[in-house]
Amino acid sequence: MNRFKTSKYKNTAPKIAKKDGWINNVRAGSFSCQGNHIKANSKLVAFNTEQAGGGMLGLSSVTPGPDGQWTVTQISCHSDLVTDVDFSPFDESLLATCSADETVKLWRLCDPEEEQPSSPELTLSPGQGKLELVHFHPTSSGLLAVSTSKSPTIWDTSRQDAPLAVLEQHSDQLQSLSWKQDGSLLASSCKDKMLRVFDPRAQLTPVQSAKSLQNNKDSRILWAKDDLLLTTGFDMMRSREVRLWDSRKLSSSVSSVSLGTSSGLLIPLFDEDTGLLILAGMGDTVVDCFEVSSSEPFLTQVSHCLTDTSTRGVAMVPKLALDVMSCEVMRVLQLTDNCIVPISYQVPRKHSGQEFHEDLYPDTVGTTSAMSAEEWWKGGNKQVEKVSLHPDKRPKPKASPAKQMPAKKELPSGGSKEGPVHGCSTSSSPLSTPSSSAAPSRSPSSTSGLSSGFLPSPSPSQGTKTIQGLLGPTSKFRHIQGAVMHRDTHITNLRGLNLTTPGECDGFVVNCERVAVPLAIAGGQIAIFERSQPGRLPDTALPTIQNSVNVADFAWNPFDKHQLAVAGDDAKIRLWQVPQGGLKETLTEPELILQGHTEKIYSIKFHPLATGLLVSSSYDLTVRLWNLKSGEQVKSLIGHQDQIFGMAWSPNGKLLATVCKDGKVRIYDPRKSTTPVQEGPGPEGPRGARVVWVCEGKYLLVSGFDSRSERGLYLYSPDSLSSGAIANTQLDVSPSTLIPFYDPDTSVVILTGKGDTRVHIYEIVPEEPYFIECSSFNSPEPHKGLAFLPKTECNVRDVEIAVGLMLTKTSIEPVAFRVPRVKKEFFQDDVYTDTAVWWEPSLTGSAWLSGSDGQPKKISLKPKDMTPVSEAPKEVPVRKYLPSSVYLEEKTDEQKKEELLSAMVSKLGNMDDPLPQESFQGVDDDEWDD
């Protein structure tokens, strides 16, 4: 069974905190080291800074102060670069650091508002050169794994004279270490491409090892579910990849995912409770979320989050700090150059903010150690006791210990215990937390104010309202799901396709009946496939359209399902008529040839409302308007200074927008002037661009590149192009131009490039923030194009808002984009507004040229046998019982008995009723945030 279909976390969505929820005044360092650049616990966050050559750490709280602001302070930790940091899992004030100065230091930290210690509580000097990594043990207090450039060591902080174990030296740079969750094994990845698993208590050499990594550039390793190990790194083609390994057999991976080419290493974070995996590329503006399972398909993508700035590091906030009442299952802190950005991952559920959804939150690892380092070293295997995340069942916070001023203690040469710490609370045994110790002194659930931009919810209704205010507007389409339809609908065994069409061409074109695909055969041949005849194509040659010259661009006539316009390298446009039922023989004679351009044509577009009108752009830097009825050119638009990347008619058919390599966006009114009526700066990158009208013609959306070749979206007001873009958002780095499909009914734009695997989806709104990112769709292999069908092809019973055809090397596969809803038996009238009948003309070309305008008819997509969801009967709200203490206050014994019996009978009577999560398949209509 496909786990993705049944997982309760499949709709988990990332939400980036609004800017007033960011931790600012951060000056992050960009130093090269193998360790963490940022680490967080329930109370504090520590991160690398550029101060003192990297020898200083930045420190802030996860929770802001009473004024709603974060205090950021700095600690001078080492005389050289801080290479790694780690918080103790059992003492939220204890931080371990290691450095290129060859020392490990343990710090007793205070709140950022207080004066920080000037000296550590403990210093270890292994004396083996630069230290790279430091990791606290997951079950035992006072136990550390410390690594030099080639050798991992195990230290008990209560006996600092020598390590407990010095494990076998690696043959090259040790890149990553990870403890297994039960604390029994330690795994490493190395530049020598080896993966190693150690049992430090049994032997100093690996119990498992294999030369498994494909590239020695860089890698990270961590333990995932059960005996699975997860690595991130690069393959032989230097593409970033994620692999899962059975730790008992490292010779071959059990699963892998490629995430494209980029120089930045993927930093992994794994949540054992949910199985969710975070992947953030260093220097990237993308944070991906996958779900990891112990069986096929192992790795399933859940979400794709685009951030405002590049990543310097990422850290995960502990489970006890999450806002569980808002169904927050994970929170990530993204370290950037100037700030720390919280990203909250939430599962959409009914009554979010009002009820605790127990199925989302299994008991999690607590904050009390299971044993001491000595007990572990002697063979102990006790596990940390788990605690509930239910707000009423969480362990009560322990009061902070009294301030103490311990006397300075001399230690052997291997380590040193420092003097008193000014201004901080310290315990009598600061380095090893006894197993009887209670929860942290400051519980996130008991703190006031914001938590990294997201509010804990002691009051459910208040918490939900506040968190939504912080996160900004959301989209009812944010959980949109793309899915390839059943293989029975595919057209397969395609051969000889032309996969190198010009950048201005979409690659292939479709209408409701047929698909046209150019072939890599001399003479500019085009294959025509009937959508009504899916299946495997024969191996024999098929009839084609012989265009006689290479295809530059082509388009189906929206008002004639049989007419195909083809622009060629010879500066001519040929009109072809495909017979009813498809091609039975090769076509060699077009029904019309349009001539007028002096150089090769870039692209062509039919008029959206008027019959017989076609516009074309050319290397001769003109845009020409053609009357197909007369076969003549009627207008020639001028003003472009370089290659014309794209054109788009306005929804009312009055204006034509263009985007050009000369860095300009232009708007023409072809009936009034041959020169632009509006002109302004476009995207800076010269690699390519597309343009489309959005929001009922109120804005122009341009997809293009910035000066650093990052792909982005730019929004313009057609009334003030000279002012530049009013909003923009950067997506990723890729060489192909993003081709937009805009659905005017939902204002959703779907974008992808030729050769991409990811399909980006945004809702465009006419006010800030303008761009609302929705879930993306990933194809299993690079696709060569994605073209969309009329809205009438959508199955409204499955809440499909768009259906496209995806072209691969050998097939054409339908892809449906669906909005998850619970009440599918009702017509979702909030999703399906009346749609324009754009396949029927509103007026003739001659009438339009004479000055007339038209409006398309609109029709409802509601089937006759479906009731609109807005008219669906309202559910009777389920009674919410108050705690028993409320019922028992100031009542007689007889009343208490009677009410308790009634409550018990009522609960027993509902035992057979399904739980809300058992019927949960998507997000109900009244659950979406407007």
KOLNUZA-255664 format. One record per residue (C-alpha): x, y negated, z negated. Coordinates in pm, whole numbers, padded with zeros to 5 digits, always signed. Example, Ala and Ser with C-alpha at 12.3 -4.5 7.8 and 13.67 -1.06 7.14 Angstrom:
BEGIN
+01230+00450-00780+01367+00106-00714
END
This chain:
BEGIN
+00000+00000+00000+00120-00350+00076+00195-00509-00262+00134-00856-00125-00234-00774-00078-00286-00682-00443-00043-00902-00632-00196-01144-00879+00088-01387-00801+00050-01394-00422-00114-01741-00427+00139-01892-00668+00195-02246-00548+00479-02487-00622+00399-02838-00740+00670-03101-00759+00624-03344-01044+00556-03705-00957+00856-03935-00983+00762-04062-01327+00803-03702-01443+01163-03678-01319+01468-03700-01544+01658-03995-01400+01995-04161-01464+02170-03838-01372+02509-03845-01200+02550-03485-01093+02887-03352-00990+02945-03165-00665+03240-02959-00784+03318-02617-00644+03291-02349-00911+03137-02005-00953+02912-02087-01249+02590-02274-01319+02565-02647-01250+02254-02672-01467+02108-02463-01749+01797-02510-01964+01629-02367-02269+01296-02459-02428+01441-02774-02577+01747-02897-02384+01892-02912-02036+02269-02935-01971+02424-03014-01634+02754-03097-01462+02837-03463-01415+03096-03640-01205+03249-03805-01512+03604-03731-01628+03681-03507-01336+03396-03276-01431+03513-03233-01790+03194-03393-01924+02845-03248-01941+02518-03434-01910+02250-03354-02166+01881-03430-02178+01570-03287-02339+01309-03082-02162+01049-03294-02341+01054-03677-02316+01057-03905-02615+00755-04080-02768+00778-04353-02502+00745-04093-02226+01106-04143-02115+01399-03905-02116+01725-03987-02286+02029-03873-02089+02359-03856-02274+02703-03713-02207+02940-03488-02400+03313-03476-02345+03362-03100-02344+03691-03012-02177+04009-03165-02043+03936-03016-01700+03637-02915-01488+03348-02745-01671+03300-02432-01458+02998-02271-01631+02746-02328-01911+02497-02104-02090+02251-02151-02375+02217-01887-02645+01886-01701-02602+01852-01688-02982+01960-02037-03090+01833-02327-02883+02101-02562-03017+02395-02340-02923+02565-02399-02588+02867-02215-02447+03096-02382-02192+03404-02262-02008+03653-02461-01810+03952-02475-01583+04143-02578-01898+04139-02205-01990+03911-02237-02294+03560-02135-02396+03380-02365-02641+03060-02327-02838+02873-02646-02919+02605-02713-03178+02392-02969-02994+02153-03229-03129+01858-03397-02966+01984-03630-02689+01868-03933-02891+02111-03841-03170+02488-03864-03175+02639-03550-03024+02927-03357-03183+03276-03476-03099+03423-03127-03138+03294-02772-03081+03215-02519-03354+03436-02261-03190+03709-02252-02927+03831-01934-02760+04157-01931-02569+04183-01605-02374+04511-01725-02221+04455-01566-01880+04426-01875-01663+04128-02073-01537+03794-01947-01670+03504-01923-01427+03198-01770-01596+03040-01740-01940+02722-01547-02024+02549-01478-02355+02437-01120-02412+02057-01075-02369+01994-00869-02685+02285-00927-02927+02385-01243-03108+02741-01371-03095+02836-01165-02787+02979-01325-02471+03094-01211-02127+03376-01439-02014+03547-01420-01678+03876-01546-01544+03920-01569-01168+03965-01189-01147+03896-01027-01482+03577-01005-01697+03615-00981-02074+03373-00917-02363+03402-01130-02679+03255-01109-03027+03254-01467-03158+03297-01347-03516+03643-01202-03433+03809-01456-03209+04161-01315-03219+04108-01079-02921+03829-00966-02689+03635-00647-02754+03714-00532-02399+03912-00645-02096+03746-00484-01795+03928-00370-01482+04080-00656-01287+03919-00735-00951+04135-00755-00640+04009-01101-00545+03802-01395-00673+03525-01281-00905+03216-01471-00789+02930-01372-01018+02836-01179-01334+02501-01059-01466+02393-00864-01776+02119-00606-01733+01807-00708-01924+01851-00433-02183+02213-00537-02239+02364-00200-02150+02541-00283-01823+02729-00572-01666+02734-00623-01286+02977-00832-01080+03020-00948-00720+03360-01033-00579+03525-01197-00280+03669-00854-00191+03307-00768-00086+03277-00521-00374+02983-00478-00608+03071-00330-00946+02865-00208-01242+03038-00176-01581+02937-00001-01901+03182-00192-02126+03127+00033-02427+03198+00351-02234+03491+00263-02005+03688-00033-01875+03652+00073-01511+03326+00048-01314+03069+00326-01348+02949+00232-00999+03123+00038-00722+03107+00003-00345+03230-00230-00074+02881-00343+00011+02884-00716+00091+02922-00813+00456+03094-01148+00412+03342-01273+00152+03237-01638+00176+03043-01651-00152+02786-01445-00338+02567-01429-00648+02438-01121-00831+02162-01065-01087+01958-00780-01225+01602-00763-01098+01340-00503-01182+01436-00175-01345+01762-00050-01188+01752-00294-00896+02035-00540-00840+01984-00850-00627+02258-01033-00437+02262-01348-00230+02537-01419+00019+02612-01423+00390+02603-01160+00661+02865-01105+00930+02705-01380+01144+02728-01618+00844+02349-01624+00803+02231-01641+00444+02075-01321+00318+01918-01165+00011+01969-00794-00059+01831-00550-00314+02043-00257-00432+01983+00052-00639+02248+00009-00909+02294+00387-00915+02388+00392-00547+02558+00077-00418+02666+00210-00080+02359+00070+00100+02090-00182+00016+01725-00084-00018+01595-00410+00132+01721-00735+00279+01585-01070+00397+01765-01320+00621+01706-01689+00550+01882-01858+00841+02217-02021+00885+02344-02281+00640+02671-02340+00462+02515-02364+00115+02498-02055-00105+02154-01937-00221+02122-01964-00599+01883-01696-00734+01666-01718-01046+01455-01418-01149+01159-01396-01386+01130-01041-01517+00772-01084-01644+00619-01179-01308+00879-01040-01069+00906-01383-00906+01238-01480-00749+01349-01837-00682+01604-01904-00406+01751-02252-00368+02030-02330-00125+02309-02559-00240+02279-02881-00040+01934-02781+00092+01594-02942+00047+01412-02608+00036+01318-02388-00261+01172-02049-00168+00978-01814-00393+00961-01438-00337+00800-01156-00529+01023-00858-00605+00873-00513-00649+01026-00173-00723+00885-00019-00405+00807-00120-00048+00801-00396+00065+01045-00490-00220+01065-00860-00117+00753-01060-00026+00761-01435+00029+00514-01623-00188+00585-01990-00119+00816-02234+00055+00874-02567-00119+01029-02872+00046+01195-03114-00194+01274-03482-00155+01649-03453-00211+01926-03199-00175+01989-02934-00440+02302-02938-00659+02177-02662-00883+01862-02500-01025+01761-02368-01366+01456-02189-01499+01274-02308-01810+01201-02027-02062+00853-01877-02069+00774-02020-02413+00792-02372-02269+00529-02317-01998+00182-02467-01984+00000-02134-01986-00345-02290-02007-00291-02439-01661-00180-02098-01529+00180-02214-01497+00382-01894-01456+00721-02049-01389+00899-02385-01398+01220-02468-01218+01444-02771-01272+01617-02890-00955+01942-03080-01011+02002-03347-00746+02260-03625-00715+02064-03875-00924+01784-03691-01103+01641-03362-01227+01312-03269-01060+01067-03029-01230+00884-02787-00997+00589-02608-01153+00458-02277-01014+00091-02220-01088-00157-01946-00998-00497-02084-00894-00762-01935-01120-01116-02002-01227-01140-02207-01543-00774-02301-01529-00710-02533-01821-00995-02380-02021-00903-02016-02067-00587-01815-02127-00551-01568-01838-00394-01277-02019-00331-01071-01702-00085-01337-01580+00119-01334-01898+00257-01003-02025+00436-01028-02358+00772-01194-02305+01113-01159-02468+01123-01344-02798+01394-01559-02951+01507-01324-03227+01815-01114-03152+01783-00736-03179+02127-00677-03335+02469-00824-03396+02764-00798-03159+02923-00538-03389+02609-00324-03387+02596-00336-03007+02963-00249-02973+02912+00056-03193+02647+00188-02955+02329+00015-03065+02052-00017-02803+01786-00212-02988+01573-00439-02774+01453-00791-02846+01100-00790-02981+00847-00929-02736+00599-01201-02823+00265-01309-02683+00229-01630-02484-00128-01677-02602-00138-02021-02769-00303-01872-03079-00057-01582-03108+00277-01749-03054+00528-01730-03340+00515-02033-03563+00813-02268-03530+01064-02249-03809+01160-02570-03985+01503-02700-03896+01773-02592-04140+01902-02852-04382+02196-03055-04268+02523-02908-04381+02882-03023-04367+03085-02701-04350+03448-02719-04438+03705-02672-04166+03807-02308-04129+04141-02196-03988+04132-01921-03729+04392-01705-03556+04564-01832-03245+04303-01675-03015+04036-01917-03132+03963-02209-03358+03669-02313-03571+03628-02688-03558+03544-02933-03832+03213-03081-03935+02964-03205-03679+02840-03555-03739+02472-03624-03718+02350-03269-03633+02172-02998-03824+02383-02685-03856+02315-02344-03999+02546-02157-04230+02618-01906-03955+02612-02110-03639+02763-01857-03398+02570-01538-03466+02197-01550-03514+02082-01276-03754+01812-01042-03635+01576-01172-03898+01592-01528-03769+01267-01691-03675+01161-01874-03364+01331-02193-03247+01304-02492-03470+01111-02693-03214+00846-02507-03018+00739-02657-02685+00379-02591-02772+00409-02813-03078+00592-03104-02922+00414-03416-02811+00443-03583-02476+00544-03446-02140+00750-03137-02075+00973-03204-01776+00691-03391-01611+00430-03124-01691+00207-03146-01993+00161-02864-02246-00208-02821-02308-00309-02810-02671-00640-02949-02549-00740-02757-02233-00955-03020-02067-00717-03302-02149-00413-03099-02045-00556-03006-01707-00657-03360-01628-00318-03498-01725-00115-03241-01532-00316-03304-01216-00254-03676-01257+00119-03612-01276+00128-03378-00978-00061-03614-00750-00320-03523-00487-00355-03165-00376-00509-03006-00069-00793-02756-00043-00574-02593+00224-00263-02566+00006-00298-02186-00022-00362-02130+00349-00246-01787+00459-00117-01693+00801-00149-01331+00908-00073-01145+01229-00389-00972+01348-00423-00600+01407-00203-00441+01670-00511-00358+01877-00533-00727+01967-00170-00754+02083-00044-00764+02440+00277-00560+02440+00554-00440+02670+00619-00787+02812+00935-00788+03021+01146-01044+03202+01017-01348+03013+01179-01687+03059+01278-01775+02704+01483-02085+02795+01213-02329+02904+01296-02702+02867+01256-02860+02526+00958-03067+02644+00769-02747+02734+00577-02543+02475+00710-02218+02623+00372-02072+02716+00010-02192+02735-00325-02036+02645-00695-02097+02676-00988-01894+02543-00964-01642+02829-00602-01607+02940-00234-01666+02873+00027-01803+03114+00393-01712+03053+00689-01810+03276+00917-01530+03394+01293-01527+03433+01260-01438+03801+01372-01643+04097+01100-01860+04247+00950-01992+03924+00706-01704+03878+00434-01715+03610+00258-01414+03464-00112-01438+03375-00250-01210+03103-00620-01173+03026-00701-01194+02654-00990-00956+02708-00743-00685+02808-00501-00637+02516-00271-00339+02487+00048-00213+02645+00126-00349+02991+00232-00101+03257+00599-00065+03344+00524-00147+03706+00538-00498+03853+00236-00722+03794+00089-00988+04026+00214-01339+03944+00190-01702+04047+00489-01786+04264+00555-02151+04197+00858-02146+04434+01069-02364+04194+01161-02340+03825+00882-02429+03583+00945-02751+03387+00606-02765+03213+00254-02636+03264-00097-02680+03123-00444-02531+03154-00722-02768+03259-00937-02802+02943-01253-02825+03157-01170-02547+03402-01051-02219+03250-00918-02107+03587-00705-02407+03684-00336-02418+03588-00120-02724+03654+00253-02652+03693+00531-02913+03705+00849-02807+03879+01213-02901+03915+01137-03044+04260+00939-03339+04115+00608-03190+04234+00300-03080+04042+00113-02780+04178-00246-02691+04089-00326-02318+04091-00666-02149+04074-00672-01817+03889-00963-01601+04010-01235-01469+03780-01109-01159+03597-00743-01253+03637-00479-01201+03904-00535-00908+04134-00263-01016+04377+00029-01258+04378-00065-01623+04442+00168-01810+04676-00039-02112+04786-00152-02379+04537-00483-02551+04589-00323-02896+04545+00026-03049+04532+00087-03387+04368+00391-03582+04492+00526-03917+04382+00798-03869+04122+01151-03901+04254+01315-03672+03998+01240-03362+03794+00933-03377+03572+00950-03355+03190+00592-03281+03088+00227-03304+03191-00097-03364+02996-00464-03350+03099-00697-03628+02987-00896-03509+02681-01239-03646+02788-01245-03725+03160-01236-03468+03440-00969-03470+03707-00710-03690+03531-00352-03577+03465-00051-03768+03332+00314-03674+03393+00655-03796+03276+00978-03763+03474+01352-03808+03481+01281-04115+03697+01172-04277+03363+00813-04331+03476+00485-04197+03347+00232-04145+03626-00144-04097+03615-00301-03876+03881-00656-03844+04013-00692-03475+04096-01009-03532+04295-00826-03753+04545-00484-03600+04489-00331-03945+04449-00133-04138+04193-00345-04413+04035-00106-04562+03775+00270-04578+03712+00374-04675+03361+00720-04821+03303+00938-04933+03014+01128-04620+02910+01507-04641+02903+01591-04273+02858+01447-03921+02851+01078-03904+02758+01040-03638+02490+00663-03622+02457+00324-03777+02535-00019-03767+02371-00362-03907+02457-00557-04074+02177-00872-03885+02063-01098-04136+02241-00891-04111+02558-00818-04484+02577-00449-04493+02486-00138-04290+02566+00151-04260+02320+00506-04160+02414+00827-04090+02221+01159-04138+02395+01528-04059+02356+01599-04434+02355+01471-04431+01995+01133-04589+02068+00772-04493+02017+00538-04662+02266+00165-04696+02319+00014-04768+02662-00334-04873+02766-00306-04737+03122-00618-04911+03255-00500-05255+03142-00120-05260+03171+00171-05062+03311+00391-05176+03021+00356-05080+02654+00100-05262+02440+00288-05150+02126+00651-05049+02076+00857-04963+01770+01152-04762+01635+01117-04386+01644+01325-04103+01491+01699-04173+01502+01808-03828+01622+01848-03779+01999+01776-03404+02004+01403-03407+02083+01064-03518+01953+00689-03467+01987+00396-03697+01920+00030-03640+01830-00258-03862+01714-00397-03782+01367-00666-03900+01125-00919-03982+01398-00663-04189+01586-00568-04407+01288-00208-04282+01290+00057-04136+01514+00251-03835+01390+00597-03782+01538+00813-03477+01476+01181-03538+01542+01529-03554+01394+01708-03804+01174+02066-03920+01218+02193-03611+01031+01998-03375+01263+01746-03288+00992+01398-03217+01124+01131-03446+00990+00781-03586+01028+00717-03956+01076+00381-04133+01046+00311-04459+01231+00026-04705+01242-00060-04765+01610-00143-05127+01530+00207-05203+01396+00463-04979+01562+00726-05249+01536+00724-05210+01156+00849-04854+01185+00719-04543+01014+00494-04599+00713+00586-04256+00574+00816-03968+00653+00921-03633+00512+01224-03420+00597+01176-03047+00650+01495-02857+00730+01794-02827+00959+01735-02640+01285+01820-02711+01650+01470-02664+01794+01210-02941+01807+00902-02887+01592+00596-02849+01815+00282-02975+01634-00071-02842+01658-00322-03075+01492-00671-02968+01392-00882-03286+01372-01158-03112+01173-00936-03034+00873-00652-03282+00940-00411-02989+00909-00101-02991+01126+00081-02665+01200+00440-02696+01322+00709-02459+01441+01000-02457+01682+01095-02216+01955+01323-01954+01800+01201-02025+01443+01060-01773+01200+00889-02025+00970+00566-02207+01051+00524-02527+00847+00176-02645+00748+00074-02987+00616-00247-03171+00551-00225-03530+00676-00422-03781+00469-00478-04149+00558-00331-04279+00231-00037-04202+00006+00125-03954-00009+00017-03903+00358+00183-03558+00376+00053-03275+00154+00252-02958+00201+00063-02629+00221+00187-02271+00215+00402-02180+00512+00381-01871+00731+00682-01659+00820+00695-01433+01124+00889-01107+01093+01122-01209+01377+01203-01532+01565+00911-01630+01787+00941-01803+02123+00630-02013+02092+00298-02058+01913-00008-02182+02105-00357-02230+01962-00706-02137+02077-01026-02344+02060-01193-02372+01718-01476-02151+01838-01232-01858+01837-01206-01881+01456-01392-01624+01247-01574-01842+00997-01674-01535+00795-01306-01491+00712-01261-01868+00664-01020-01897+00957-00940-02260+01035-00699-02189+01324-00609-01898+01548-00291-01903+01751-00106-01671+01983+00258-01603+01899+00499-01518+02179+00788-01284+02099+01045-01123+02327+00812-00838+02419+00461-00920+02295+00184-01173+02244+00033-01146+01895-00270-01334+01755-00213-01508+01422-00503-01621+01203-00469-01899+00947-00720-01848+00666-00820-02040+00356-00867-01805+00056-01219-01828-00080-01422-01608-00312-01775-01662-00182-01713-01556+00175-02075-01455+00218-02151-01828+00235-02056-02063+00517-01780-02290+00386-01928-02618+00503-01664-02821+00317-01403-02661+00545-01600-02652+00869-01726-02992+00975-01896-03020+01313-01630-02963+01577-01580-03148+01905-01675-02967+02225-01348-03063+02393-01386-02794+02659-01668-02996+02817-01595-03338+02978-01760-03654+02850-01729-03845+03177-01570-03826+03521-01222-03946+03602-01361-04213+03834-01588-04346+03561-01298-04364+03316-01080-04545+03569-01363-04793+03619-01358-04881+03251-01612-04645+03098-01542-04454+02779-01692-04138+02641-01732-03941+02321-01726-03560+02297-02030-03371+02181-02008-03195+01848-02146-02860+01738-02176-02672+01411-01982-02350+01366-02233-02212+01114-02379-01875+01213-02758-01859+01184-02745-01586+00920-02515-01773+00679-02610-02016+00404-02380-02316+00342-02177-02280+00024-02299-02625-00080-02649-02474-00103-02538-02161-00287-02706-02103-00625-02493-02228-00910-02350-01968-01146-02487-01977-01499-02194-02075-01719-02077-01802-01954-02109-01890-02318-01774-01960-02481-01770-01833-02838-01597-02038-03101-01341-01881-03335-01499-01673-03610-01372-01919-03871-01620-02176-03738-01910-01937-03776-01810-01832-04125-01772-02181-04274-02021-02269-04548-02261-01982-04474-02422-01729-04703-02304-01372-04702-02629-01266-04533-02583-01525-04254-02225-01417-04202-02326-01052-04163-02609-01130-03926-02400-01359-03701-02107-01118-03692-02333-00828-03594-02499-01037-03323-02161-01140-03181-02036-00780-03180-02350-00650-03007-02327-00929-02750-01965-00845-02673-02039-00473-02648-02323-00545-02411-02084-00719-02173-01820-00446-02168-01930-00320-01826-01924-00663-01668-01624-00720-01438-01355-00953-01557-01312-01272-01350-00969-01161-01226-01109-00828-01099-01311-01006-00833-01052-01278-00771-00941-01282-00410-00875-01645-00342-00983-01980-00469-01348-02058-00510-01503-02362-00351-01549-02550-00678-01193-02469-00792-01010-02677-00532-00866-03006-00649-00993-03292-00442
END
